Amino acid sequence: MTEWTATLPGPARGLSSMPHPAPSPGDGPASSGPPGAPAAAFATAPLPAASEAAAGSDIDPTAAPRRRRVPWIERRYALEVRQDMGWPGQAAILAAAVAVGLLLSAAILVAAGVPAGELVQEFVVQVFLDPQNLQAVLFQAAPMVLVGLAAALAFRARFWNLGLEGQMVWGAIGATAVSLFEVGPPALRLPLMGLAAAACGLLWVAAPALLKLRLGLNEIISSLMLNYIAGNFLLHLLYGAWKDPKDSFPYSPRFRAFERLPDLPGALFGLDLSGFSAAIVLALAAAIAAWWYTDVSRAGLYLRFVHAGQRVARAVGVPVRALVMASVLLSGALAGLAGFVVAAGQEGRLTQSFYAGYGFSGILIAFLARNNPLAAAGVAVLVAALFVAGRSLQVFYQVPFAMVQLIQAILVICVAASDFFIRHRIRALASSTT
């Protein structure tokens, strides 16, 4: 007697797919139906062969499947995180982002009334090839290099120092105090003014650094709020005890000749440097020293661990607190030196708004340079050239200075977008086949 298995209906299951027990001797030929039913009625028909299915059609059964072309709008993409990217690729993406920002800025300037053919003349020929304009660019770039280095050092240590302007204010106040109270002999007055500026900037940034390391207070808020305290204290001095007694305007008395940064000698290493300020040499020396600190010294190696992650750096034995504190204090000292350069090199006295805009420019320079000190020096020169060209556009084409700030913002947005493509990549998924 043969046992029969019931077959459940379903789209992927058939009668022929279910296992059947082998027939016992004497049962006769195996059938797929109930007892007594003809075997031919329940026999499973064989599937037609591929050649028979393709008979009468133009499809070659032996040909490989073809991919269907999908329009790029209908394609599917996957966003992937890059594990690592070499510096040539990063430089290419960053250069492309800056190029896009410059193209957008050029379009805005043309729409504002600047002839398209004059853009290269104004931003390249007149700025870098004219000796007087080149002096103005480097003169403007010196404090920008210092404030950009200050931002880069703090950002390397994962400390978001937004109090650069307040540290510049206190640096200029310290330098002016040395001048007003005639500290030291005249031959040493200028170096003492620089040291006092660095010390005041260092002390002003120490407060948010200690609050961050001891109490975990957000340094963005503390350092930013200290800018307003420094600015109001500056106004208190200039409208009070330090007001110039000669004309009663809100600025300090003018510095003496030996208290101002001098110009370079006429010839140095075969180059005619007459008219160039010594602040350029100071900024270049600071950039080299900052590069040695971040890329050559042992502290720079530890900074890489801190920048990657403070918990991991602490786990491997890196003195995170001491390293962060040292980097932040150096950042404040450089910002104080920037205030000294503006007061003793450009203004010749302490004024009430000498620091305006330098904080944002320093953050922009550090961001574009990706916290590299040598790159920050080059970016600072380009930003200074943008300011000098902006003043020329104001005079000859009546373009408002806010347009220059708009160009800065466009460059920041483009560089920020480039960071997305450095860290991620977009891969098109395979299209469907026919």
Long-range contacts (C-beta under 8 A, 24 or more apart in sequence): 1-27, 2-27, 2-35, 4-34, 14-44, 15-42, 15-44, 16-44, 65-433, 65-434, 66-433, 66-434, 67-430, 67-431, 67-432, 67-433, 67-434, 68-431, 68-432, 68-433, 68-434, 69-431, 70-431, 70-432, 75-428, 75-429, 75-431, 76-428, 76-429, 77-426, 77-427, 77-428, 77-429, 78-426, 78-427, 78-428, 78-429, 79-424, 79-425, 79-426, 80-424, 80-425, 80-426, 80-427, 81-423, 81-424, 82-422, 82-423, 82-424, 82-425, 85-422, 89-422, 90-422, 93-418, 93-421, 93-422, 94-370, 94-415, 94-418, 94-422, 96-418, 97-414, 97-415, 97-417, 97-418, 98-368, 98-411, 98-414, 98-415, 100-414, 101-407, 101-410, 101-411, 101-413, 101-414, 101-415, 102-411, 104-410, 104-414, 105-406, 105-407, 105-410, 105-411, 108-403, 108-406, 108-407, 108-410, 109-393, 109-399, 109-403, 109-407, 112-397, 112-399, 112-403, 113-397, 113-398, 113-399, 114-393, 114-397, 114-399, 122-389, 122-392, 122-393, 123-385, 123-386, 123-389, 126-389, 126-392, 127-385, 127-388, 127-389, 128-385, 131-275, 132-275, 133-388, 135-275, 135-276, 136-388, 137-381, 137-384, 137-385, 137-388, 138-276, 138-277, 138-280, 138-381, 138-384, 139-276, 139-277, 139-279, 139-280, 139-345, 139-346, 140-384, 140-387, 140-388, 141-280, 141-283, 141-380, 141-381, 141-383, 141-384, 141-385, 142-277, 142-279, 142-280, 142-282, 142-283, 142-341, 142-345, 143-279, 143-283, 143-338, 143-339, 143-341, 143-342, 143-345, 143-346, 143-358, 144-338, 144-358, 144-361, 144-362, 144-365, 144-380, 144-383, 144-384, 145-283, 145-284, 145-286, 145-287, 145-365, 145-376, 145-377, 145-380, 145-381, 146-282, 146-283, 146-286, 146-334, 146-335, 146-337, 146-338, 146-341, 147-334, 147-335, 147-338, 147-358, 147-359, 147-361, 147-362, 147-365, 148-361, 148-362, 148-365, 148-366, 148-369, 148-376, 148-377, 148-379, 148-380, 149-286, 149-287, 149-290, 149-334, 149-373, 149-376, 149-377, 150-331, 150-332, 150-333, 150-334, 150-335, 150-338, 150-362, 151-331, 151-362, 151-363, 151-365, 151-366, 152-290, 152-294, 152-365, 152-366, 152-369, 152-371, 152-372, 152-373, 152-376, 153-290, 153-293, 153-294, 153-327, 153-328, 153-330, 153-331, 153-334, 153-373, 154-327, 154-328, 154-331, 155-366, 155-371, 156-294, 156-303, 156-306, 156-307, 156-327, 156-371, 157-303, 157-306, 157-307, 157-323, 157-324, 157-327, 157-328, 158-306, 158-307, 158-310, 158-324, 159-209, 159-212, 159-219, 159-324, 159-327, 159-328, 159-331, 160-219, 160-220, 160-223, 161-205, 161-208, 161-219, 161-223, 161-328, 161-331, 161-332, 162-219, 162-220, 162-223, 162-224, 162-227, 162-359, 162-363, 163-204, 163-205, 163-208, 163-222, 163-223, 163-224, 163-226, 163-227, 163-359, 164-335, 164-338, 164-358, 164-359, 164-362, 164-363, 165-227, 165-230, 165-231, 165-355, 165-356, 165-358, 165-359, 166-204, 166-223, 166-226, 166-227, 166-228, 166-229, 166-230, 166-231, 167-200, 167-201, 167-204, 167-205, 167-230, 167-332, 167-335, 167-336, 167-339, 168-201, 168-335, 168-336, 168-338, 168-339, 168-342, 168-354, 168-355, 168-358, 168-359, 169-227, 169-230, 169-231, 169-233, 169-234, 169-339, 169-355, 170-200, 170-201, 170-203, 170-204, 170-230, 170-336, 170-339, 171-197, 171-198, 171-200, 171-201, 171-335, 171-336, 171-337, 171-338, 171-339, 171-340, 172-197, 172-339, 172-340, 172-342, 172-343, 172-350, 172-354, 172-355, 173-200, 173-233, 173-234, 173-237, 173-339, 173-350, 174-199, 174-200, 174-201, 174-336, 174-340, 175-339, 175-340, 175-343, 175-344, 176-242, 176-252, 176-343, 176-349, 176-350, 179-255, 179-256, 179-259, 180-242, 180-252, 180-253, 186-256, 186-258, 187-258, 189-256, 189-258, 189-259, 190-258, 190-259, 190-260, 190-261, 190-344, 193-259, 193-340, 193-344, 194-282, 194-337, 194-340, 197-336, 197-337, 197-339, 197-340, 198-333, 198-334, 198-336, 198-337, 198-340, 199-333, 199-336, 200-336, 201-332, 201-333, 201-334, 201-335, 201-336, 201-337, 201-339, 202-329, 202-330, 202-332, 202-333, 202-336, 203-332, 204-230, 204-332, 204-336, 205-328, 205-329, 205-331, 205-332, 205-335, 206-328, 206-329, 206-332, 209-324, 209-325, 209-328, 209-329, 212-324, 213-321, 213-324, 213-325, 227-359, 231-355, 234-350, 234-352, 235-352, 237-350, 238-350, 238-351, 238-352, 242-350, 244-349, 250-352, 251-349, 251-350, 251-351, 251-352, 252-349, 252-350, 252-351, 253-349, 254-348, 254-349, 255-343, 255-344, 255-348, 255-349, 259-344, 260-344, 260-345, 260-348, 261-341, 261-344, 261-345, 277-345, 278-345, 279-341, 279-345, 282-337, 282-341, 283-341, 283-377, 283-380, 284-377, 286-334, 286-337, 287-373, 287-374, 287-376, 287-377, 288-373, 288-374, 290-330, 290-334, 290-373, 291-372, 291-373, 291-374, 293-330, 293-373, 294-371, 294-372, 294-373, 295-373, 299-323, 299-326, 299-327, 303-327, 335-362, 338-362, 360-408, 361-408, 364-408, 364-411, 364-412, 367-412, 367-415, 367-416, 368-411, 368-412, 368-415, 383-408
